């Protein structure tokens, strides 16, 4: 249907309408310039959009969306394009609404710990804006120096420090959005708990299918008085997993608690040579604790005891910023290191209950042997959010398909033990076919009725999140997605 | 319309259908037994339901709802009936589905900090169930020894400790619900962040308009190692308000931070004689801090300094359970004390930004003088959640109407300074006409489209949350509520 429409579509009046609002500079239409936009961080899917538009204000976004509605053109919002699930992948014959010119900090209210930003503002700028006054913005995806707040809202992004402070949804108080029909509405507000339905909560993580956020009110937190990083070294995965459980069970919620396996440790030492990570460890834990001086000191002692009780060979700690950074360096370079070890790698994102860590890691190592691909495990252990890195060579015919199969097996394993097919990267184009593994037909139908309310013509980010017969076949039919295509609202 | 329907309705086959599922014991139909159910905690609205049914399982609830659909009978879910906004107020000609026989703890998973309960389980039972193992359930409405978890979910209830730990929505991981059409679906799950739309978040606080929760998965927390309660005594509201802001700005989030004004202090001392609260104080703050021993000790010193810097005449502290309870006693008895001082009282529930505390309390005292009603101020100061208690005598003709007018003025004041018309009691029947003060027509429309998805026939808790022309006149028309009445889904 869309392909057919593409051939017939006359873009001239549409381009003219866009240019009337944005001027010629705001509309990208040359093929060579459009290449940049044909994928996001998930580079294995590519599709060039027909056009890219670059609005600067809420009103301009609303105008763009209204023009798309007038001509029935699908549109996809895109921030910095760092997403890992293909949430900003263009559809054929679509317009990409890119927020990279919407980079204003609109207001800062330190007393009430609020900041209002445009969606193109880079995640790390939020903290930079308020750090002088002793505040920070908690969600910290590993791409934080480049990813946009709008993209974080769309994907409900997480990060190392989300164990203690929660993911993006816990930090968004209010949103001004442009609905898929071009209306401007406000969700939530300046205070955390608003009456009525929590539409802010439903919008965060909806991956652009319910509209485009154009003003985002974020909660900022007071910076901790003290921070300490611990590095604990284990000779078994079981011992490291038990340590994670014991720390949480003791009532301590570290700022972050990361695990790396032997393969990851050696990969980063080969590439960035931190000289901190013991190459013969089966697993290491990197644990950051923050709070008052006395609190950090107390927790440091208790965590060290728990590590030792579980057989840690050593526990090193660092309180000064420089040494802390050194202990984190390898973890932060893990993805880059994988890139050095192998021509290509595939990052998976799944969640399991913490107590299932040893079992799941054992099963992943069996998959690695069975399929013959090396898998590095680097992950947010505290919240059970796994990020297996599967190393492969895309120039080998069939390798990508096999690696995707391994990824699928890992996701099924996560669901089997009571976990989730996505922790913080979203569903996007990449994982929609797995949604029926996790949700019943009735559950998926309910979500799609809600989508239909906001997005009755289906123009906003089509073919994302929910399985469709065209791309997922049987799975989609089981989830009854078909009935929602082209259904009019009421 | 409903009145007309009532006269014509033949209840006999409906009762027969209910009894076939629940037996005769599960269906209440005698007038004298139905009186208990004619209001919830908001006693100024009363309406006897036609019938009460008492299911025990999810499947029975689904059967009840299906029968209601078959005969187009409106139904309202009710827990313990302690709600303060009339959320469980019956409609004319309706069936009340009461969850008081659904009181099973379905499973406890300490390792993953989860507990699954039926909706009739009393809030305080959750903590009782897990406290032996060192855990607790954080949301603690003042009615916690009688209110039900299902009611807490419906109203997104708060409590004294929600400053630090968040309201009910932050502690609900998953829900099994019966939709308004009788379908059983699962929202959320066992892990905090699920992919897809956050339907759990939208259900919590939807006041029974989107269905009935029948199995609720709650997050439980590890009990704090140490707790300390501070009582600080101020000679001005401004000084107490500045102290609240300064504590939060210092990066300390106390477990709870409550304020009482001079009138409340004297009311509770008259009635319960704690002998702890200085009768000549303009305001007192009761601040509870929890955490590790060292953390609590450190915060106690810092908070004491902040209180002193802001002119506190004295700061008392208590760490042993008995003395802590004594310091809390007056605060917990505040509503009861108001009941002793006056034949009737009206509790308002509004939210303001913390920084507006002195201004808003000053305006409330002006309203008190202007209308000639005494108003006691007792509230969750940390999160700006006001609970002014307006004392009056219902036997005086017109008094209730005047008091409601004062309440309305207070809510408008809250909205004016950037706050909310409800902090933790919900909208229910009581505040629906104020929704347009806070939300635009487009915002309310969006919520009602979502309601329509779940509740297309409008049978689940009709005439709640959203303004209707019959009860709110102009306000409802402005909010375009009318178009949603009787609209079919798709």
Interface residues (C-beta under 8 A of the other chain):
Chain A: X110 X111 X112 X113 X134 X156 X158 X166 X167 X169 X170 X179 X183 X184 X185 X186 X187 X189 X190 X191 X192 X193 X194 X195 X196 X197 X198 X199 X201 X202 X204 X205 X206 X210 X221 X222 X223 X224 X225 X245 X248 X249 X250 X251 X291 X292 X293 X294 X295 X297 X298 X299 X351 X353 X354 X355 X383 X384 X418 X419 X420 X421 X422 X423 X424 X426 X427 X431 X435 X438 X439 X440 X442 X443 X444 X446 X447 X449 X450 X451 X452 X453 X454 X465 X487 X488 X489 X490
Chain B: X110 X111 X112 X113 X134 X156 X158 X166 X167 X169 X170 X179 X183 X184 X185 X186 X187 X189 X190 X191 X192 X193 X194 X195 X196 X197 X198 X199 X201 X202 X204 X205 X206 X210 X221 X222 X223 X224 X225 X245 X248 X249 X250 X251 X291 X292 X293 X294 X295 X297 X298 X299 X351 X353 X354 X355 X383 X384 X418 X419 X420 X421 X422 X423 X424 X426 X427 X431 X435 X438 X439 X440 X442 X443 X444 X446 X447 X449 X450 X451 X452 X453 X454 X465 X487 X488 X489 X490
